[in-house]
Amino acid sequence: MNTDKLTNDVVKKAITALQANDKNAWFALFTDPAELFDDGNKTDFKTFSANALGHEHFTSIDKVENNGLDVYGKFHSDKWGDFKTYFKFRLDREGKINRLEIGQANY
């Protein structure tokens, strides 16, 4: 999958870690604790990550907005199938991800 559209270095590292099932790289990019919202519902970040890594990934990056922090694309989940999604990353002052909003997208 092509990540050339990803313009924010931290976001690019996070998507690359997700795609590669690299748990160490993934968790190193986030604050502890990090907030996760799935379709607007607060969810446990560590549980989500444990379930997603190795079982979920982008199949395409279709658009990137908000200075590279919001990523939209086609996504595959072993559990939920194929759909369009968004990942909206928020960074703290040190450049770590402290909030991630995910959900189904319509674009």
A tleap script that builds the chain and sets N, CA, C and O, in Angstrom:
source leaprc.protein.ff14SB
mol = sequence {
  NMET ASN THR ASP LYS LEU THR ASN ASP VAL
  VAL LYS LYS ALA ILE THR ALA LEU GLN ALA
  ASN ASP LYS ASN ALA TRP PHE ALA LEU PHE
  THR ASP PRO ALA GLU LEU PHE ASP ASP GLY
  ASN LYS THR ASP PHE LYS THR PHE SER ALA
  ASN ALA LEU GLY HIE GLU HIE PHE THR SER
  ILE ASP LYS VAL GLU ASN ASN GLY LEU ASP
  VAL TYR GLY LYS PHE HIE SER ASP LYS TRP
  GLY ASP PHE LYS THR TYR PHE LYS PHE ARG
  LEU ASP ARG GLU GLY LYS ILE ASN ARG LEU
  GLU ILE GLY GLN ALA ASN CTYR
}
set mol.1.N position { 0.839 -1.176 0.000 }
set mol.1.CA position { 0.000 0.000 0.000 }
set mol.1.C position { 0.884 1.239 0.000 }
set mol.1.O position { 1.887 1.292 0.712 }
set mol.2.N position { 0.520 2.209 -0.779 }
set mol.2.CA position { 1.308 3.425 -0.952 }
set mol.2.C position { 1.010 4.429 0.167 }
set mol.2.O position { -0.145 4.788 0.399 }
set mol.3.N position { 2.054 4.874 0.850 }
set mol.3.CA position { 1.894 5.850 1.936 }
set mol.3.C position { 2.394 7.239 1.534 }
set mol.3.O position { 2.580 8.095 2.400 }
set mol.4.N position { 2.612 7.476 0.253 }
set mol.4.CA position { 3.148 8.764 -0.213 }
set mol.4.C position { 2.266 9.958 0.147 }
set mol.4.O position { 2.770 11.072 0.288 }
set mol.5.N position { 0.974 9.748 0.296 }
set mol.5.CA position { 0.066 10.859 0.632 }
set mol.5.C position { 0.190 11.299 2.090 }
set mol.5.O position { -0.273 12.382 2.449 }
set mol.6.N position { 0.804 10.477 2.924 }
set mol.6.CA position { 0.944 10.805 4.345 }
set mol.6.C position { 2.056 11.838 4.505 }
set mol.6.O position { 3.212 11.575 4.174 }
set mol.7.N position { 1.696 13.011 5.014 }
set mol.7.CA position { 2.643 14.122 5.089 }
set mol.7.C position { 3.162 14.392 6.492 }
set mol.7.O position { 4.178 15.069 6.651 }
set mol.8.N position { 2.490 13.880 7.508 }
set mol.8.CA position { 2.944 14.059 8.882 }
set mol.8.C position { 3.807 12.858 9.265 }
set mol.8.O position { 3.367 11.715 9.140 }
set mol.9.N position { 5.025 13.108 9.728 }
set mol.9.CA position { 5.958 12.025 10.025 }
set mol.9.C position { 5.440 11.054 11.079 }
set mol.9.O position { 5.603 9.842 10.938 }
set mol.10.N position { 4.815 11.580 12.137 }
set mol.10.CA position { 4.307 10.718 13.211 }
set mol.10.C position { 3.169 9.851 12.688 }
set mol.10.O position { 3.119 8.656 12.976 }
set mol.11.N position { 2.263 10.437 11.928 }
set mol.11.CA position { 1.142 9.688 11.352 }
set mol.11.C position { 1.666 8.619 10.397 }
set mol.11.O position { 1.189 7.484 10.404 }
set mol.12.N position { 2.639 8.982 9.585 }
set mol.12.CA position { 3.212 8.007 8.649 }
set mol.12.C position { 3.833 6.836 9.402 }
set mol.12.O position { 3.677 5.685 8.996 }
set mol.13.N position { 4.535 7.120 10.493 }
set mol.13.CA position { 5.119 6.045 11.307 }
set mol.13.C position { 4.030 5.176 11.921 }
set mol.13.O position { 4.183 3.957 11.993 }
set mol.14.N position { 2.930 5.785 12.365 }
set mol.14.CA position { 1.832 5.022 12.972 }
set mol.14.C position { 1.164 4.110 11.941 }
set mol.14.O position { 0.919 2.935 12.216 }
set mol.15.N position { 0.871 4.645 10.766 }
set mol.15.CA position { 0.237 3.829 9.725 }
set mol.15.C position { 1.184 2.718 9.280 }
set mol.15.O position { 0.753 1.588 9.053 }
set mol.16.N position { 2.456 3.031 9.158 }
set mol.16.CA position { 3.451 2.020 8.785 }
set mol.16.C position { 3.516 0.916 9.838 }
set mol.16.O position { 3.602 -0.262 9.492 }
set mol.17.N position { 3.476 1.282 11.114 }
set mol.17.CA position { 3.492 0.286 12.193 }
set mol.17.C position { 2.234 -0.583 12.155 }
set mol.17.O position { 2.309 -1.799 12.329 }
set mol.18.N position { 1.086 0.042 11.928 }
set mol.18.CA position { -0.171 -0.704 11.825 }
set mol.18.C position { -0.088 -1.699 10.676 }
set mol.18.O position { -0.439 -2.868 10.834 }
set mol.19.N position { 0.373 -1.240 9.531 }
set mol.19.CA position { 0.450 -2.091 8.343 }
set mol.19.C position { 1.400 -3.271 8.565 }
set mol.19.O position { 1.161 -4.371 8.064 }
set mol.20.N position { 2.475 -3.037 9.314 }
set mol.20.CA position { 3.512 -4.055 9.515 }
set mol.20.C position { 3.270 -4.911 10.755 }
set mol.20.O position { 4.054 -5.817 11.040 }
set mol.21.N position { 2.189 -4.634 11.498 }
set mol.21.CA position { 1.918 -5.354 12.745 }
set mol.21.C position { 3.089 -5.199 13.719 }
set mol.21.O position { 3.479 -6.149 14.398 }
set mol.22.N position { 3.638 -3.986 13.773 }
set mol.22.CA position { 4.795 -3.709 14.628 }
set mol.22.C position { 4.310 -3.066 15.927 }
set mol.22.O position { 4.215 -1.844 16.038 }
set mol.23.N position { 4.009 -3.915 16.899 }
set mol.23.CA position { 3.444 -3.437 18.173 }
set mol.23.C position { 4.387 -2.475 18.894 }
set mol.23.O position { 3.937 -1.471 19.446 }
set mol.24.N position { 5.680 -2.768 18.895 }
set mol.24.CA position { 6.633 -1.895 19.583 }
set mol.24.C position { 6.656 -0.505 18.971 }
set mol.24.O position { 6.623 0.490 19.695 }
set mol.25.N position { 6.713 -0.424 17.657 }
set mol.25.CA position { 6.725 0.883 16.984 }
set mol.25.C position { 5.398 1.610 17.204 }
set mol.25.O position { 5.389 2.818 17.443 }
set mol.26.N position { 4.282 0.892 17.127 }
set mol.26.CA position { 2.949 1.466 17.318 }
set mol.26.C position { 2.830 2.110 18.702 }
set mol.26.O position { 2.510 3.293 18.810 }
set mol.27.N position { 3.086 1.340 19.752 }
set mol.27.CA position { 2.918 1.851 21.112 }
set mol.27.C position { 3.914 2.959 21.443 }
set mol.27.O position { 3.600 3.835 22.249 }
set mol.28.N position { 5.091 2.946 20.852 }
set mol.28.CA position { 6.099 3.976 21.115 }
set mol.28.C position { 5.652 5.356 20.630 }
set mol.28.O position { 6.163 6.370 21.107 }
set mol.29.N position { 4.722 5.408 19.705 }
set mol.29.CA position { 4.253 6.685 19.152 }
set mol.29.C position { 3.157 7.342 19.988 }
set mol.29.O position { 2.823 8.505 19.763 }
set mol.30.N position { 2.597 6.610 20.947 }
set mol.30.CA position { 1.447 7.076 21.718 }
set mol.30.C position { 1.828 7.409 23.155 }
set mol.30.O position { 2.757 6.834 23.721 }
set mol.31.N position { 1.087 8.351 23.731 }
set mol.31.CA position { 1.227 8.647 25.153 }
set mol.31.C position { 0.599 7.504 25.943 }
set mol.31.O position { -0.164 6.704 25.401 }
set mol.32.N position { 0.926 7.441 27.214 }
set mol.32.CA position { 0.306 6.448 28.089 }
set mol.32.C position { -0.297 7.186 29.274 }
set mol.32.O position { 0.441 7.672 30.131 }
set mol.33.N position { -1.614 7.282 29.343 }
set mol.33.CA position { -2.574 6.632 28.467 }
set mol.33.C position { -2.859 7.485 27.221 }
set mol.33.O position { -2.647 8.697 27.220 }
set mol.34.N position { -3.335 6.832 26.182 }
set mol.34.CA position { -3.821 7.517 24.982 }
set mol.34.C position { -5.331 7.302 24.908 }
set mol.34.O position { -5.844 6.260 25.313 }
set mol.35.N position { -6.023 8.295 24.390 }
set mol.35.CA position { -7.478 8.184 24.244 }
set mol.35.C position { -7.801 7.652 22.850 }
set mol.35.O position { -7.157 8.010 21.865 }
set mol.36.N position { -8.814 6.789 22.794 }
set mol.36.CA position { -9.294 6.257 21.531 }
set mol.36.C position { -10.805 6.383 21.486 }
set mol.36.O position { -11.507 6.036 22.436 }
set mol.37.N position { -11.288 6.885 20.363 }
set mol.37.CA position { -12.724 6.977 20.127 }
set mol.37.C position { -13.039 6.238 18.837 }
set mol.37.O position { -12.469 6.536 17.787 }
set mol.38.N position { -13.946 5.276 18.917 }
set mol.38.CA position { -14.364 4.473 17.771 }
set mol.38.C position { -15.794 4.850 17.434 }
set mol.38.O position { -16.714 4.558 18.198 }
set mol.39.N position { -15.985 5.499 16.287 }
set mol.39.CA position { -17.302 6.027 15.902 }
set mol.39.C position { -17.902 6.880 17.015 }
set mol.39.O position { -19.106 6.834 17.267 }
set mol.40.N position { -17.046 7.661 17.679 }
set mol.40.CA position { -17.486 8.584 18.717 }
set mol.40.C position { -17.571 7.998 20.115 }
set mol.40.O position { -17.809 8.731 21.076 }
set mol.41.N position { -17.381 6.697 20.247 }
set mol.41.CA position { -17.478 6.035 21.549 }
set mol.41.C position { -16.083 5.810 22.118 }
set mol.41.O position { -15.218 5.236 21.457 }
set mol.42.N position { -15.870 6.273 23.365 }
set mol.42.CA position { -14.570 6.075 24.006 }
set mol.42.C position { -14.332 4.575 24.194 }
set mol.42.O position { -15.184 3.848 24.704 }
set mol.43.N position { -13.146 4.140 23.764 }
set mol.43.CA position { -12.777 2.734 23.775 }
set mol.43.C position { -11.392 2.602 24.379 }
set mol.43.O position { -10.599 3.542 24.323 }
set mol.44.N position { -11.095 1.464 24.948 }
set mol.44.CA position { -9.782 1.238 25.528 }
set mol.44.C position { -8.738 1.087 24.427 }
set mol.44.O position { -8.817 0.182 23.597 }
set mol.45.N position { -7.762 1.987 24.436 }
set mol.45.CA position { -6.739 2.025 23.390 }
set mol.45.C position { -5.918 0.736 23.351 }
set mol.45.O position { -5.668 0.203 22.270 }
set mol.46.N position { -5.500 0.235 24.496 }
set mol.46.CA position { -4.641 -0.956 24.516 }
set mol.46.C position { -5.391 -2.195 24.022 }
set mol.46.O position { -4.819 -3.016 23.306 }
set mol.47.N position { -6.654 -2.334 24.395 }
set mol.47.CA position { -7.449 -3.463 23.918 }
set mol.47.C position { -7.657 -3.371 22.418 }
set mol.47.O position { -7.501 -4.359 21.701 }
set mol.48.N position { -8.011 -2.178 21.943 }
set mol.48.CA position { -8.168 -1.974 20.506 }
set mol.48.C position { -6.898 -2.366 19.767 }
set mol.48.O position { -6.945 -3.107 18.785 }
set mol.49.N position { -5.769 -1.868 20.242 }
set mol.49.CA position { -4.493 -2.123 19.574 }
set mol.49.C position { -4.176 -3.610 19.538 }
set mol.49.O position { -3.735 -4.129 18.512 }
set mol.50.N position { -4.399 -4.296 20.650 }
set mol.50.CA position { -4.130 -5.733 20.705 }
set mol.50.C position { -4.990 -6.495 19.698 }
set mol.50.O position { -4.535 -7.467 19.095 }
set mol.51.N position { -6.233 -6.049 19.521 }
set mol.51.CA position { -7.144 -6.720 18.594 }
set mol.51.C position { -6.895 -6.321 17.139 }
set mol.51.O position { -7.115 -7.122 16.230 }
set mol.52.N position { -6.440 -5.095 16.917 }
set mol.52.CA position { -6.296 -4.581 15.550 }
set mol.52.C position { -4.984 -4.997 14.887 }
set mol.52.O position { -4.973 -5.408 13.727 }
set mol.53.N position { -3.897 -4.890 15.616 }
set mol.53.CA position { -2.598 -5.161 15.011 }
set mol.53.C position { -2.518 -6.619 14.566 }
set mol.53.O position { -2.722 -7.544 15.353 }
set mol.54.N position { -2.217 -6.790 13.295 }
set mol.54.CA position { -2.164 -8.125 12.713 }
set mol.54.C position { -3.478 -8.584 12.108 }
set mol.54.O position { -3.526 -9.603 11.419 }
set mol.55.N position { -4.552 -7.829 12.365 }
set mol.55.CA position { -5.873 -8.219 11.868 }
set mol.55.C position { -6.574 -7.109 11.101 }
set mol.55.O position { -7.611 -7.350 10.483 }
set mol.56.N position { -6.030 -5.902 11.130 }
set mol.56.CA position { -6.649 -4.767 10.459 }
set mol.56.C position { -5.565 -3.945 9.773 }
set mol.56.O position { -4.455 -3.803 10.287 }
set mol.57.N position { -5.907 -3.403 8.596 }
set mol.57.CA position { -4.946 -2.577 7.872 }
set mol.57.C position { -5.644 -1.778 6.770 }
set mol.57.O position { -6.723 -2.139 6.299 }
set mol.58.N position { -5.003 -0.702 6.384 }
set mol.58.CA position { -5.463 0.075 5.245 }
set mol.58.C position { -5.134 -0.690 3.961 }
set mol.58.O position { -4.071 -1.301 3.846 }
set mol.59.N position { -6.053 -0.649 3.003 }
set mol.59.CA position { -5.766 -1.178 1.676 }
set mol.59.C position { -5.472 -0.045 0.700 }
set mol.59.O position { -4.888 -0.271 -0.359 }
set mol.60.N position { -5.875 1.169 1.053 }
set mol.60.CA position { -5.505 2.358 0.282 }
set mol.60.C position { -5.652 3.587 1.162 }
set mol.60.O position { -6.493 3.629 2.059 }
set mol.61.N position { -4.829 4.576 0.894 }
set mol.61.CA position { -4.973 5.902 1.499 }
set mol.61.C position { -5.568 6.778 0.407 }
set mol.61.O position { -4.937 7.003 -0.625 }
set mol.62.N position { -6.783 7.273 0.633 }
set mol.62.CA position { -7.480 8.016 -0.407 }
set mol.62.C position { -7.339 9.525 -0.275 }
set mol.62.O position { -7.248 10.231 -1.280 }
set mol.63.N position { -7.319 10.022 0.954 }
set mol.63.CA position { -7.110 11.455 1.155 }
set mol.63.C position { -6.574 11.707 2.550 }
set mol.63.O position { -6.786 10.926 3.477 }
set mol.64.N position { -5.872 12.829 2.669 }
set mol.64.CA position { -5.268 13.240 3.931 }
set mol.64.C position { -5.612 14.709 4.132 }
set mol.64.O position { -5.471 15.513 3.211 }
set mol.65.N position { -6.062 15.062 5.330 }
set mol.65.CA position { -6.476 16.431 5.627 }
set mol.65.C position { -5.883 16.882 6.963 }
set mol.65.O position { -5.191 16.123 7.642 }
set mol.66.N position { -6.171 18.134 7.322 }
set mol.66.CA position { -5.816 18.679 8.632 }
set mol.66.C position { -4.310 18.583 8.904 }
set mol.66.O position { -3.874 18.036 9.917 }
set mol.67.N position { -3.540 19.126 7.977 }
set mol.67.CA position { -2.075 19.124 8.113 }
set mol.67.C position { -1.495 17.722 8.279 }
set mol.67.O position { -0.505 17.534 8.986 }
set mol.68.N position { -2.111 16.744 7.629 }
set mol.68.CA position { -1.605 15.384 7.647 }
set mol.68.C position { -2.074 14.534 8.807 }
set mol.68.O position { -1.669 13.377 8.924 }
set mol.69.N position { -2.925 15.082 9.674 }
set mol.69.CA position { -3.365 14.356 10.873 }
set mol.69.C position { -4.598 13.484 10.654 }
set mol.69.O position { -4.835 12.553 11.424 }
set mol.70.N position { -5.382 13.768 9.624 }
set mol.70.CA position { -6.606 13.022 9.357 }
set mol.70.C position { -6.417 12.209 8.083 }
set mol.70.O position { -6.135 12.756 7.017 }
set mol.71.N position { -6.576 10.900 8.208 }
set mol.71.CA position { -6.327 9.969 7.114 }
set mol.71.C position { -7.628 9.246 6.783 }
set mol.71.O position { -8.311 8.735 7.672 }
set mol.72.N position { -7.962 9.210 5.499 }
set mol.72.CA position { -9.159 8.533 5.023 }
set mol.72.C position { -8.741 7.488 3.992 }
set mol.72.O position { -7.890 7.749 3.141 }
set mol.73.N position { -9.340 6.315 4.075 }
set mol.73.CA position { -8.987 5.296 3.094 }
set mol.73.C position { -9.832 4.057 3.213 }
set mol.73.O position { -10.705 3.938 4.073 }
set mol.74.N position { -9.539 3.137 2.316 }
set mol.74.CA position { -10.196 1.836 2.356 }
set mol.74.C position { -9.443 0.978 3.370 }
set mol.74.O position { -8.223 1.070 3.505 }
set mol.75.N position { -10.195 0.147 4.073 }
set mol.75.CA position { -9.660 -0.555 5.225 }
set mol.75.C position { -10.156 -1.991 5.219 }
set mol.75.O position { -11.271 -2.270 4.779 }
set mol.76.N position { -9.322 -2.901 5.711 }
set mol.76.CA position { -9.732 -4.292 5.871 }
set mol.76.C position { -9.605 -4.701 7.336 }
set mol.76.O position { -8.590 -4.450 7.985 }
set mol.77.N position { -10.654 -5.330 7.835 }
set mol.77.CA position { -10.668 -5.919 9.173 }
set mol.77.C position { -11.064 -7.385 9.023 }
set mol.77.O position { -12.066 -7.702 8.382 }
set mol.78.N position { -10.272 -8.278 9.618 }
set mol.78.CA position { -10.627 -9.695 9.565 }
set mol.78.C position { -12.008 -9.932 10.170 }
set mol.78.O position { -12.729 -10.835 9.745 }
set mol.79.N position { -12.373 -9.126 11.158 }
set mol.79.CA position { -13.654 -9.288 11.855 }
set mol.79.C position { -14.809 -8.593 11.127 }
set mol.79.O position { -15.897 -9.157 11.010 }
set mol.80.N position { -14.573 -7.358 10.633 }
set mol.80.CA position { -15.657 -6.534 10.107 }
set mol.80.C position { -15.701 -6.437 8.591 }
set mol.80.O position { -16.658 -5.890 8.044 }
set mol.81.N position { -14.700 -6.947 7.904 }
set mol.81.CA position { -14.700 -6.908 6.444 }
set mol.81.C position { -14.015 -5.655 5.906 }
set mol.81.O position { -13.125 -5.091 6.542 }
set mol.82.N position { -14.450 -5.235 4.722 }
set mol.82.CA position { -13.843 -4.100 4.023 }
set mol.82.C position { -14.790 -2.902 4.034 }
set mol.82.O position { -15.990 -3.044 3.797 }
set mol.83.N position { -14.239 -1.726 4.309 }
set mol.83.CA position { -15.043 -0.510 4.382 }
set mol.83.C position { -14.130 0.704 4.312 }
set mol.83.O position { -12.909 0.582 4.409 }
set mol.84.N position { -14.729 1.871 4.143 }
set mol.84.CA position { -13.981 3.126 4.187 }
set mol.84.C position { -13.889 3.586 5.632 }
set mol.84.O position { -14.840 3.434 6.399 }
set mol.85.N position { -12.748 4.147 6.003 }
set mol.85.CA position { -12.534 4.554 7.386 }
set mol.85.C position { -11.805 5.886 7.464 }
set mol.85.O position { -11.256 6.378 6.478 }
set mol.86.N position { -11.816 6.447 8.648 }
set mol.86.CA position { -10.955 7.586 8.946 }
set mol.86.C position { -10.171 7.280 10.216 }
set mol.86.O position { -10.665 6.608 11.121 }
set mol.87.N position { -8.961 7.778 10.265 }
set mol.87.CA position { -8.126 7.797 11.461 }
set mol.87.C position { -7.749 9.258 11.661 }
set mol.87.O position { -7.115 9.858 10.793 }
set mol.88.N position { -8.129 9.833 12.783 }
set mol.88.CA position { -7.798 11.228 13.089 }
set mol.88.C position { -6.875 11.242 14.294 }
set mol.88.O position { -7.273 10.920 15.413 }
set mol.89.N position { -5.636 11.622 14.036 }
set mol.89.CA position { -4.603 11.625 15.068 }
set mol.89.C position { -4.490 13.003 15.698 }
set mol.89.O position { -4.589 14.013 15.002 }
set mol.90.N position { -4.282 13.055 17.009 }
set mol.90.CA position { -4.022 14.308 17.721 }
set mol.90.C position { -2.727 14.132 18.496 }
set mol.90.O position { -2.520 13.116 19.160 }
set mol.91.N position { -1.860 15.131 18.404 }
set mol.91.CA position { -0.534 15.055 19.013 }
set mol.91.C position { -0.426 15.989 20.203 }
set mol.91.O position { -1.044 17.053 20.235 }
set mol.92.N position { 0.377 15.572 21.192 }
set mol.92.CA position { 0.667 16.462 22.314 }
set mol.92.C position { 1.857 17.358 21.949 }
set mol.92.O position { 2.373 17.283 20.834 }
set mol.93.N position { 2.283 18.188 22.873 }
set mol.93.CA position { 3.369 19.140 22.600 }
set mol.93.C position { 4.690 18.464 22.277 }
set mol.93.O position { 5.536 19.046 21.598 }
set mol.94.N position { 4.875 17.245 22.757 }
set mol.94.CA position { 6.118 16.506 22.493 }
set mol.94.C position { 6.059 15.725 21.183 }
set mol.94.O position { 7.038 15.088 20.798 }
set mol.95.N position { 4.921 15.771 20.498 }
set mol.95.CA position { 4.791 15.077 19.226 }
set mol.95.C position { 4.339 13.636 19.336 }
set mol.95.O position { 4.421 12.878 18.369 }
set mol.96.N position { 3.860 13.252 20.518 }
set mol.96.CA position { 3.307 11.901 20.681 }
set mol.96.C position { 1.799 11.958 20.455 }
set mol.96.O position { 1.153 12.978 20.694 }
set mol.97.N position { 1.266 10.853 19.996 }
set mol.97.CA position { -0.175 10.767 19.754 }
set mol.97.C position { -0.875 10.558 21.092 }
set mol.97.O position { -0.626 9.575 21.790 }
set mol.98.N position { -1.763 11.507 21.443 }
set mol.98.CA position { -2.488 11.366 22.703 }
set mol.98.C position { -3.972 11.049 22.496 }
set mol.98.O position { -4.691 10.741 23.446 }
set mol.99.N position { -4.413 11.131 21.242 }
set mol.99.CA position { -5.817 10.841 20.939 }
set mol.99.C position { -5.901 10.335 19.509 }
set mol.99.O position { -5.258 10.863 18.601 }
set mol.100.N position { -6.708 9.298 19.332 }
set mol.100.CA position { -6.972 8.741 18.000 }
set mol.100.C position { -8.472 8.524 17.869 }
set mol.100.O position { -9.094 7.844 18.686 }
set mol.101.N position { -9.034 9.112 16.833 }
set mol.101.CA position { -10.447 8.922 16.525 }
set mol.101.C position { -10.511 8.097 15.254 }
set mol.101.O position { -9.892 8.439 14.247 }
set mol.102.N position { -11.274 6.994 15.306 }
set mol.102.CA position { -11.437 6.124 14.133 }
set mol.102.C position { -12.920 5.913 13.895 }
set mol.102.O position { -13.739 6.103 14.794 }
set mol.103.N position { -13.255 5.522 12.688 }
set mol.103.CA position { -14.643 5.206 12.396 }
set mol.103.C position { -14.884 5.017 10.920 }
set mol.103.O position { -13.996 5.228 10.094 }
set mol.104.N position { -16.095 4.619 10.601 }
set mol.104.CA position { -16.459 4.458 9.207 }
set mol.104.C position { -16.641 5.826 8.577 }
set mol.104.O position { -17.191 6.741 9.190 }
set mol.105.N position { -16.172 5.951 7.351 }
set mol.105.CA position { -16.210 7.227 6.637 }
set mol.105.C position { -17.124 7.137 5.424 }
set mol.105.O position { -17.288 6.079 4.816 }
set mol.106.N position { -17.708 8.272 5.095 }
set mol.106.CA position { -18.484 8.429 3.863 }
set mol.106.C position { -17.872 9.580 3.101 }
set mol.106.O position { -18.001 10.737 3.503 }
set mol.107.N position { -17.215 9.276 2.018 }
set mol.107.CA position { -16.613 10.328 1.181 }
set mol.107.C position { -16.652 9.901 -0.254 }
set mol.107.O position { -16.197 10.638 -1.129 }
savepdb mol mol.pdb
quit
